[in-house]
Amino acid sequence: MRWWRRREGGGRPAGTRSYGEWRYYAESVEGSECVVDRKDGGAVYEVYWVKSEAVALEYLRRRDVREEQYYVIVETPERNLGRDMVMIFDEADGAMLEIPSRTPLPELRASATHCSRCGYPILPCTLVGPGCTDPDCGHAMHVNDFAQSTFEVIVGGFGYRCISCDSAACRACYEATGEKVSSTAAFRPAANPDLPHPGGDVRVFLCWACDSPVTAFSE
């Protein structure tokens, strides 16, 4: 998820002359001027100017971005920083600086395309596989999981869909809260609660909306 924003008037210090007029650095992002730059390809850049990198980072950590191709850029005398729906990055080369937390919605909002807890979109992934590969394990249900690390799943923007109500969920919310995590042991058939599990119990994430198991969302 690397990208570069085309600059205006190259050769000048970052933030001193942008979009055709001289600007001064503001004391805070909230008090600074803002330009919204919409590109022909659909990308949107919301650009601010501030006096220090510390102010920029503090603002970007609090600022949620819940849309694809939407970038919040904060220019400073030191360097320009940005945030998209996954990470905070150095605008010069797109290098990731950190993965910020996601602010939960005021209340759960069931959606098939956006995480019910935080409202961030989830993207489909092709690298998925069964959470359990033992056909005789006795699990009451089988769900798919990602054949990638947690870091790769979060950076890729991938997520899950509920097997019952189709609500979406992102991996970032499970990792941040430690909530809605169960195992297949909780879903053994009621008629055979002591059924042996040769493959062992498998971790299962639960839907934020209805507490049913979720499965990896794939194309």
C-alpha positions in Angstrom: 0.0 0.0 0.0 2.6 2.5 -1.1 1.8 5.7 -2.9 3.3 9.1 -3.7 1.6 12.5 -3.9 2.6 14.7 -6.8 4.1 17.9 -5.5 3.6 21.5 -6.6 6.5 23.8 -7.0 9.4 21.3 -6.3 12.7 22.5 -4.8 11.3 24.5 -2.0 11.3 23.4 1.7 8.3 21.2 2.6 5.2 23.2 3.4 6.5 26.7 2.6 4.9 27.1 -0.8 2.0 24.8 -1.6 -0.7 25.1 -4.1 0.5 28.5 -5.4 0.6 30.6 -2.2 2.9 31.1 0.8 1.7 29.7 4.1 2.8 29.9 7.7 2.9 27.0 10.0 0.1 27.0 12.5 0.3 26.2 16.2 -1.9 23.2 15.9 -3.6 21.2 13.2 -7.0 22.4 14.4 -5.9 26.0 13.9 -4.1 25.5 10.6 -5.3 26.0 7.1 -6.5 22.9 5.1 -6.5 22.1 1.4 -8.5 19.1 0.1 -6.8 17.9 -3.1 -8.9 15.5 -5.2 -7.0 13.7 -7.9 -8.5 12.4 -11.2 -7.9 8.8 -10.2 -10.1 9.2 -7.2 -7.5 9.7 -4.5 -8.2 12.5 -1.9 -5.5 14.3 0.1 -6.5 16.4 3.1 -3.4 18.6 3.7 -2.5 20.6 6.8 0.6 22.6 7.8 1.9 22.6 11.4 5.1 23.8 13.2 6.4 20.4 14.5 6.4 16.7 13.8 5.2 16.0 17.4 2.0 18.0 16.7 1.5 16.2 13.4 1.9 12.7 15.0 -0.4 13.6 17.9 -3.1 14.7 15.5 -2.7 11.7 13.1 -2.9 9.2 16.0 -6.3 10.7 16.9 -7.6 11.0 13.4 -9.4 8.0 11.9 -9.5 7.4 8.2 -12.3 5.0 7.2 -12.1 5.3 3.4 -9.9 3.8 0.8 -7.7 6.2 -1.2 -8.2 8.9 1.4 -5.1 10.4 2.9 -4.6 12.9 5.7 -1.3 14.7 5.2 0.4 17.0 7.8 3.3 18.9 6.5 6.0 20.1 9.0 9.4 21.8 8.7 11.1 18.4 9.5 9.1 16.1 7.2 5.6 15.4 6.0 3.6 12.7 7.6 0.3 11.1 6.6 -2.3 8.6 7.6 -4.5 6.3 5.5 -7.0 3.7 6.7 -4.1 1.4 7.8 -1.1 3.3 9.0 0.8 6.5 9.7 3.6 6.9 7.2 6.4 9.2 6.0 5.1 10.9 2.8 8.5 11.0 1.2 8.6 7.3 0.4 5.4 5.8 1.9 7.4 4.1 4.7 5.2 2.9 7.6 5.9 4.6 10.9 3.3 3.0 13.0 -0.1 1.3 13.0 -2.4 3.5 15.0 -5.4 2.4 17.0 -8.9 2.5 15.6 -11.6 4.5 17.4 -14.7 2.4 18.0 -18.0 3.6 16.7 -20.4 5.1 19.3 -22.4 1.9 18.9 -22.1 -1.3 16.9 -23.2 -0.9 13.3 -23.7 -4.2 11.5 -22.4 -4.1 7.9 -21.3 -6.7 5.4 -18.5 -4.4 4.1 -17.2 -2.5 7.2 -16.2 -3.6 10.6 -19.2 -3.5 12.9 -17.0 -2.2 15.8 -14.8 0.5 14.2 -16.5 1.2 10.8 -13.3 0.5 8.8 -13.7 -1.3 5.5 -12.6 -4.9 5.1 -11.0 -6.1 1.9 -11.1 -9.6 0.5 -8.0 -11.8 0.5 -7.1 -14.8 -1.6 -4.6 -16.3 1.0 -7.0 -18.1 3.2 -7.3 -21.7 4.4 -9.4 -23.8 6.8 -8.8 -23.1 10.5 -8.9 -26.9 11.0 -7.7 -29.4 8.5 -8.9 -32.5 10.3 -12.2 -33.7 8.8 -12.8 -36.1 11.8 -12.2 -33.5 14.5 -15.8 -33.3 15.6 -16.1 -29.5 15.4 -19.7 -28.4 14.9 -18.5 -26.0 12.2 -15.4 -25.1 10.3 -14.3 -21.6 9.5 -11.5 -20.2 7.3 -8.6 -18.1 8.6 -5.8 -16.2 6.9 -2.6 -18.0 5.8 -0.7 -14.8 6.8 0.6 -13.2 10.0 -1.5 -10.9 12.1 0.6 -8.0 11.0 0.1 -8.8 7.3 -3.6 -9.2 7.8 -4.0 -5.8 9.5 -1.7 -4.0 7.0 -3.6 -5.6 4.1 -6.9 -4.3 5.5 -8.3 -7.8 5.5 -11.2 -9.0 7.6 -13.9 -11.5 8.4 -17.6 -12.1 7.7 -20.0 -13.7 10.2 -21.3 -17.2 9.2 -24.7 -16.3 10.5 -25.6 -12.6 10.0 -22.9 -11.7 7.4 -21.6 -8.8 9.5 -18.0 -7.8 8.9 -15.1 -7.5 11.4 -11.5 -6.4 11.1 -8.6 -8.2 12.7 -7.3 -5.0 14.3 -10.2 -4.7 16.6 -9.8 -8.3 17.9 -6.1 -7.7 18.5 -6.6 -4.3 20.2 -9.3 -5.5 22.6 -8.7 -9.2 23.1 -12.5 -9.5 23.1 -14.8 -11.8 21.1 -12.2 -14.6 21.0 -13.3 -18.2 21.6 -12.4 -21.7 20.5 -14.1 -24.6 18.7 -14.5 -26.2 22.1 -17.5 -23.8 22.7 -19.2 -25.1 19.6 -19.2 -28.8 20.1 -22.5 -30.6 19.2 -24.8 -30.5 22.3 -25.6 -34.2 21.8 -21.9 -35.1 22.1 -20.2 -32.6 24.4 -17.4 -35.1 25.1 -16.6 -35.8 21.5 -12.9 -36.2 21.1 -11.0 -33.6 19.0 -8.0 -35.3 17.4 -7.0 -32.1 15.7 -7.2 -30.0 18.9 -9.3 -27.0 19.5 -9.0 -24.1 17.1 -9.2 -20.4 18.0 -12.4 -18.7 16.7 -13.2 -15.0 16.5 -16.9 -14.1 17.2 -19.1 -11.6 15.4 -19.4 -8.3 17.2 -23.1 -8.2 16.3 -24.4 -11.7 17.1 -21.6 -13.7 18.7 -21.5 -16.3 16.0 -18.2 -17.4 14.6 -16.7 -15.4 11.7 -14.8 -16.7 8.7 -12.0 -15.0 6.7 -13.5 -12.9 3.9 -12.1 -14.0 0.6 -12.7 -13.2 -3.0 
